[in-house]
Amino acid sequence: MKGARAATVVRLAWRNIWRHRQRTFLLALVVAYASVATIFYWSLIDGYELSVLRAHARYVLAPVTVARDAWFEDPDPENGLRDLGPARQALLEAGVRRYTPRLQFAGLLTSPYLSEAAFPLGVEPDGERAVSNVPARVSQGRWLQGPGEVVLGYRLASRLDVRPGERLVVSTASLAGPRSLGLRVVGLVHAGVSSVDSSGVYIDLADARHLTGLDGATHLAADAPLGGEARVARQIERYLPAGLTAHPVWDLVGPIKTDVEAGKRLSLPIGLLLALFAALAVTSTLIVSVLERTREFGVVLALGMDNPALGWMIVLEGVFATAVGWLLGLALGYALIYYTSTHNVLGPFFQLYGEVWSEAGLTEEFYTRLSPVYAFYSLITVAVSALAAFFFPALRARRLRPSEALRWD
């Protein structure tokens, strides 16, 4: 089409979408639905990965763990850090200011009623708050304040039949021989994470050092922003001496990582199926809209517009209406995932899965993820469906005859 003629067709197409407000609204609504569904689906999938990462980084492990290579292979106190100086210096040079030493060991908990094997974690009470959410999840009693105290997961306390204010004994085979220490239970943790609630044991770092005979720590737990753990770990490793390694939490979660990655692979065909359903909704709406206007197109042809120009006008009407719907879908979709990424509205729903949910290392908090790439995913879905839908009306317009169109019922 020539320039003036093309401009006329564009103006007609733009006017038509507002002249047929009901059809335009319906099409825009369907396109908006397809966009919102696509955006929310992928935000939910990525949010699941982030929620698993957050739970393990803030409850089970740490965002970044710094230790000797030997300890990662065999997490025994004899492979721990006897001198914390080099690791601390590396963290400072890497710009990491929030970190805390930890000392983990195998032990036996003995209450007046029974005994149970456990892996107590020696921590600095104040320093632990910088890298862990566990201190904030004490549901009964309080968090550690000094030596001589122990905090337990509430399920573990139930099995041992102990409550805050009662005592138990922690025993272990230390580097200096067998040792035991009586501790007073001061708090119970209810984190909503199975491994913490069922087996969490937290004692003061000084008590852990006494029990194990290790003056240092087994590892250092370093803080990192959610999703930035690998970057921070690489930054720390640049300054670590030989024999020490920094691992992001995602490298240490074992089969949980495998399950999440398998889930993401499974989500791809499901996402494509969702996109297909959305595309069918958009396509059918466009085609029905064109069929209903057959007589109108016959009048336009009778007034002098040729078939190619009519085809372009129909295509442009679809493009304009689809664009309006896509922009509306973007606004609604990102408003939705912004809200669900800052408010825990999905967590209580997923808690209906009960123990299966907490066994995956997830808490009752679940947030979706915000990413600009979801706009691209929704654009592909809408564009593919619109192109498929435009092909039929444009082809029909090229073959349409005024006499046939005016008799269309």
N, C-alpha and C positions, 0 to 999 in steps of 0.2 A: 504494500500500500504506500501511496505517496504521503508526504508529510502532512498536508492539510487534511487529507482524507483520514489518515491515521488518528490525527488529533480529534476529529469529529467522532470517530468510533470510540475513542477513549472516553470522551465526554458523555457519549450516550450510555456507555457501560457503567460509568460512575453514577449517572443519574438513575439508571434502572435499578441499581441495588438499593437505592433509597426510595424509589417509587414502589418497589415490591418489598415493603418493610417486613411483612410477615415471613416471606420466604427467606429474606436475608437474615432475619433474626434466627430462624430455625437452622439455617446452614451454619451461621456463626456459632450457635450454641453447640451443634454437633462437633464442629472443629475444635471449639474450646474444650469440650469434654475429652476429645482425643488427646489434646495437648496436656490437659491436667492429669489424665490417667497415665500418660507416658512419663511426665515429670515426677509424679508421686511414686510410681513404681520403681524407677531407678534410684530415686532418693531413699526409698525404703530399703532396697537391696544394699546400697552403700552404707546406709545407717546401721544395718545389722553388723556389718564388718566393723564399723567404728565403735559400736556398743560392745562387741566382744573385746576389741582392743582396749577400750576404756576400762572395762571390768578387770581385765588381767593386769593392766598397767597400774591401776589404783587400788586394787584389792588383793590380788593373788601374787603378783610379782612386783615389778617396778617398771617405769617407763624405759629406763636404761640401767643395765646391771654391769658393773665393772668388777672383774675378779681375775684371778690367775687362770691360765688355760687349763691347768691341772684340775682346778675346782669345777670348771664346767664339765669336764670329763668324769670326775668323781667328786661329788659335792660333800666331801668329808672335811671337818675342821682342820685336819692336818694339812690340807691343801689350801688353807685360807691365807689371808694377808696378815703376816706378822708385823709388817711395817706399812702403815697407811700413808706415809709421807709421799711416796712417788705417785700414788693414785690420786691423792688430794691435789697435788701440784698439777697433774695433768688436767683435772677437772677445772681448776682455776684458770689455767692457760687456755682452756677451750671455752671459757666464758660461762661455765656452769656454776652457779652460786648456790643452788638448792640441791643438796644431797645429804645422805646420812649413812653411817655404817650399820651393817646388820651382821648378826652371827646366827646361823642356822645349824642345828645339829639334831641327831636322832636321840630320842630319850623315851623314858617311861614315866607316865603320870600315874600316881597312886593316890586315891582318895580313901577315906575310911571304909569304902564299900567295895571298890574294885580297882583294877589297873588297866591302862590302855596305852599302847605305843603311840607316839606322836613325834612331830618335828617342831619343837619350840623355836621361836624366832626371837633372838635378843635384839632389842632396839633402844635407841635413845628416845625417851618419851616425847620430848619437844621436837627433835629433829624428824621424827617419823611423820609428823603432821605436814611437813613440807613436800612429801612425795606420795603419801598414802591417804586414802579416805577412811581407812579402818578406824582411826581414833574418833572420827565423827559419827561412827555407827555403833557406838556403845549404847545399848538399849536399857541395860540395867547396871547400876553402879556408875563407875567412872573409868577413865583411861588411866594408864600407868603414870605415877608421879615419881617413883624412885625404886631402889632395890627392895627385895622382899615381897614383891607383888606380882600377880599374874592376871592376865585377861584371857578369857576363853571364848570360843565360838559357843553360841547358846545351845546348840545340839550336842556338842561334845560335853558341855557342863551337865546337860540332862542325863547323858549316858553315865557320867561319873557320879551323878547325884550330888553335885555341889552347887552352892549358891554364893553370891557375894557375901564376904565376911567369913566364910569357911576356909579351911586350909587343905592343901594337898602337897605331895612330895614329887619333885622332879629328879629323876635319876638318869645317869648316862655314864658311858665308858669314855672318860676323858683322855687327853694326851698324857696326863699324870696318873692315870688309873681311875677306878670307879669312884664316882662322887654323887652325892645326893644333897638336895636343898629343899627345905620346907618353905612354901610360899603361901601368901594369903590371896584368895580370889577377891579382886576389887571390882571387876566388871565383866559383863557378858556382851559379846558382839552379835548383832543381827544385821548382817550385810546383805542378805538376799542372794549370796553366792555360796553354792553348796560346799566348796572346798574350804571356805573361810568359816562358815557356820558349823560345819561338821568336824573340822580338824584344826582350826586356828588356835594357836597358843602363843601368847606374846608376853615376854618377860623383859626386865631391864637388861641392858647390854652388860652392865657390871656383873649381874648374876650369871649371864650366859658365859662370860669370860671365866668366872670362877668355876663353873661346872665343866667347861671344856678344857681349861688350861691354856687357851689361846688368848694372848694379850691384845690381838688386833681385832679382825673381823673376817668373816668368810667372803664378804663382798660389800661393795658400796652401791646404794640405790640412788640414782641420779634422776632429777626431774627433766621433763621434756614436754613440749606442747603436743596435744593429741594429733597424731598423724605425722609428727616430725621426729619420732623416736629414732628412725634409721639415720636421718641427717645429723642429729645430735651425737649418736654413737660414732659415726664416721669422724665427726669433728674431734671427739675425745680421743679416738684411737691415734690421731696424728701426734698426740703428745704423750701417749703411754709408752713406758719402756718395754723392752722385749719380755715376753712371758705374761703380760697383762693384756686383757681383751675387754672391749665394751660391746655388749650385745643389746640390741633393741628388744623390746618385749615380744615382738612378732616372731623373733628367731627362737624363742624359748617356750612357746606354748604347745609345741609338739603336734599331736593329732588334732587339736582344736583348729590350728591353722589349715591343716589338710581338709577338715570338714567345711570350713568357711570357703576355701577356694573351690571345693567341689560344688558347694551351694551356688557360688557365683557362676560357675560354668553351667549349672542347671538352669539358672535364672535367664540365661541368654535365649534359649528357645522359647521359654515362657514369655519373655519380653517381646520376642518377635511375633508370637501368637497374639499377644495383646495388641501390638501394632497392626496386625492383620485385621482384627475385629474392629479397631478404630478406623482403619482405612475403608473397610466395607461400609461402615456407618456413614462416612463422609461421601463415598462414591454413590451409594444408593440415594442419599439425600439430593446430591447434585443431579443425578439422572432423572429422578422423579420431578424435580423442579423444572428441568428443561422440557420434559414431556408435557407437563401441564400448560406450558406456554407455546405450544405448537401453533395454535391459531394466531397468537400475537406475532409470531415470527412470519407467518404467511402474510399478514398485513404489512409488515416491514418490507418484505420482499416485493409486494405489490406496489409499494410506494417508491420503489426504485433502488433499494439497497441490493447489491449482488450477494451471492452465496458466500464467497470468501470473506467479505466484510462482516456478514452476519456471524459466520463462524468465529471470527476474531472478537466480535462483540460479546458473544456468549462466553468465550474463554476468559476475556478480561473481567466480565461480571463475576465469574467464578473465582478468579484470582483476587479481586478486590474483597469479595465476601469472605473468602478463605483467610486472607490476610487479617481482616478485622477479627475473625474468630480466633486465629492463632495468637494475635496480640492480647486478646481477652483471656485466652487460655494461659498465656505466659503470666499475666498479672495474677490470675486466680491460683495457678499452680505454684508460683513462687511465694505467694502469700501463705498458701497452705503449708508448704514445706518449711518456710521460715518459722511459722508458729509451732509446727511439730518438731523443729530442731531446737527450739528454745523452751518448750513446755512438754513435760512428761505426760502426754495424753495417750500415748500408745503403750507405755509400760504396763499399766494395770490390765490392759487387754491381753497382752502377751503372757502375763502372769497366770492366765487361765490354763496355760500349758503345765503349770505347777513345777514339779521336780525336774522335768525334762528341760525346762528353761534354765533353771539354776545350775543344773549339771553341765550345761554348755559354758558356764563361767559368766553368765549374764546376771545383772541385778534387775530390780524392778524398774530401773530407769532405762528408757529407750528413746533415742532421738534420731530423727532423719538427718540427712546430710544436705548441705547447700553446695551446689556446684553449677557454674554457668554452662557446663557441657550438656545438662539436661535440656536446655533450650534448643541445642543442636539436634538432640535425639527427637524431640517433638517436631522440629521443623522437617526432619527427614520423613517422619510418619505422615505428616500432613501433606508434604509436597508429593510424595509417591502416590498417595491416595487421590490427591487432586489431579495429578497428571493422568492417572488412569481414568478418572471420571471425565476430564475435559476431552479426552480422545473421542468418546462416543458422541457427545453433543456436537463437537466440531465436525466430525464426519457426517453426522446426520444433517447438519446445516448445509453442508456442501451439496447434498443430494436432494434437499427439500425443494418442492415446487409449490408456488403460491396457491395454485388451484387445489392441490392435495392438502396443503396445510389449513386452508380456510374451511375445508370440509371435515377436518379432524374432530373427533368426538371423544 
